[in-house]
Amino acid sequence: MDFYLRPWSIEDAEDIAVEADNPRIAANLRNVFPCPYTLKDAVDYITDCISKESGRQITRAIEVDGRAVGSIGIFLLNDVYEKSAELGYWLSEKYWRKGIMSRAVRMLCREAFETFDIVRIFAEPFACNAGSRGVLEKAGFTCEGTMKNGIYKNGQIHSYCIYALLREEAVGNF
């Protein structure tokens, strides 16, 4: 399926408010991702992405058929983690299992390694989120371990995994 990664526009807010308002998406993300997801949430998120774009992050709308249907971002860390960046993403459920996200991850990781002086990009999917773990594996990430009972979401304890892609592993693979 064809898609585009592009900078955010405030005009994306209505599409994102509709596509993100899904408990099945929120169930696999940090609590900062609201459920229900309102138009105000979308405007606030997009405004934040636009204002921080030239700094220590890259955030992109995932566009399919002229509509924003998801988000992907890479966020630089600091202190002793300054050579690392965290990857985060979500996609409208109607586009799951169509190969979009694995390709989007590869594209944005390539851009991040070209743009920033980092050596590592990591992601922390919930251990039970087989879809997200598969996305990362297809994009060349390696599972480095499982943090047992490491998160608390919706009243339940869950484990999460640490996946990483190192610069030297990515070179030539994109």
Solvent accessible surface area in square Angstrom, and as a share of the most:
residue,aa,sasa,rsa
1,M,100,0.45
2,D,118,0.61
3,F,19,0.08
4,Y,138,0.53
5,L,33,0.16
6,R,54,0.20
7,P,85,0.54
8,W,17,0.06
9,S,37,0.24
10,I,76,0.39
11,E,137,0.61
12,D,8,0.04
13,A,6,0.05
14,E,125,0.56
15,D,33,0.17
16,I,1,0.00
17,A,13,0.10
18,V,103,0.59
19,E,10,0.04
20,A,1,0.01
21,D,68,0.35
22,N,28,0.14
23,P,92,0.58
24,R,139,0.51
25,I,7,0.04
26,A,6,0.05
27,A,41,0.32
28,N,47,0.24
29,L,39,0.19
30,R,128,0.47
31,N,107,0.55
32,V,135,0.78
33,F,25,0.10
34,P,44,0.27
35,C,68,0.41
36,P,97,0.61
37,Y,13,0.05
38,T,65,0.38
39,L,90,0.45
40,K,140,0.60
41,D,39,0.20
42,A,0,0.00
43,V,53,0.31
44,D,69,0.36
45,Y,69,0.26
46,I,0,0.00
47,T,72,0.42
48,D,59,0.31
49,C,2,0.01
50,I,83,0.42
51,S,82,0.53
52,K,102,0.43
53,E,53,0.24
54,S,118,0.76
55,G,42,0.40
56,R,120,0.44
57,Q,17,0.08
58,I,6,0.03
59,T,1,0.00
60,R,33,0.12
61,A,0,0.00
62,I,0,0.00
63,E,29,0.13
64,V,3,0.02
65,D,129,0.67
66,G,60,0.57
67,R,78,0.28
68,A,0,0.00
69,V,0,0.00
70,G,0,0.00
71,S,3,0.02
72,I,1,0.00
73,G,1,0.01
74,I,0,0.00
75,F,69,0.29
76,L,29,0.14
77,L,48,0.24
78,N,103,0.53
79,D,111,0.58
80,V,122,0.70
81,Y,133,0.51
82,E,102,0.46
83,K,84,0.35
84,S,14,0.09
85,A,0,0.00
86,E,29,0.13
87,L,5,0.03
88,G,30,0.29
89,Y,34,0.13
90,W,22,0.08
91,L,11,0.05
92,S,3,0.02
93,E,52,0.23
94,K,122,0.51
95,Y,27,0.10
96,W,61,0.22
97,R,208,0.76
98,K,90,0.38
99,G,39,0.37
100,I,1,0.00
101,M,12,0.05
102,S,8,0.05
103,R,85,0.31
104,A,0,0.00
105,V,0,0.00
106,R,67,0.25
107,M,74,0.33
108,L,0,0.00
109,C,0,0.00
110,R,91,0.33
111,E,57,0.25
112,A,0,0.00
113,F,15,0.06
114,E,131,0.59
115,T,82,0.48
116,F,29,0.12
117,D,106,0.55
118,I,1,0.00
119,V,74,0.43
120,R,58,0.21
121,I,0,0.00
122,F,25,0.10
123,A,4,0.03
124,E,53,0.24
125,P,12,0.07
126,F,14,0.06
127,A,26,0.20
128,C,93,0.56
129,N,28,0.14
130,A,79,0.62
131,G,48,0.46
132,S,17,0.11
133,R,66,0.24
134,G,22,0.21
135,V,26,0.15
136,L,0,0.00
137,E,94,0.42
138,K,153,0.65
139,A,4,0.03
140,G,43,0.41
141,F,10,0.04
142,T,73,0.43
143,C,52,0.31
144,E,91,0.41
145,G,24,0.23
146,T,64,0.37
147,M,76,0.34
148,K,167,0.71
149,N,109,0.56
150,G,42,0.40
151,I,43,0.22
152,Y,140,0.53
153,K,14,0.06
154,N,118,0.60
155,G,53,0.51
156,Q,110,0.49
157,I,101,0.51
158,H,44,0.20
159,S,29,0.18
160,Y,42,0.16
161,C,0,0.00
162,I,27,0.14
163,Y,0,0.00
164,A,2,0.01
165,L,3,0.02
166,L,51,0.25
167,R,75,0.27
168,E,124,0.56
169,E,67,0.30
170,A,4,0.03
171,V,111,0.64
172,G,78,0.75
173,N,106,0.54
174,F,68,0.28
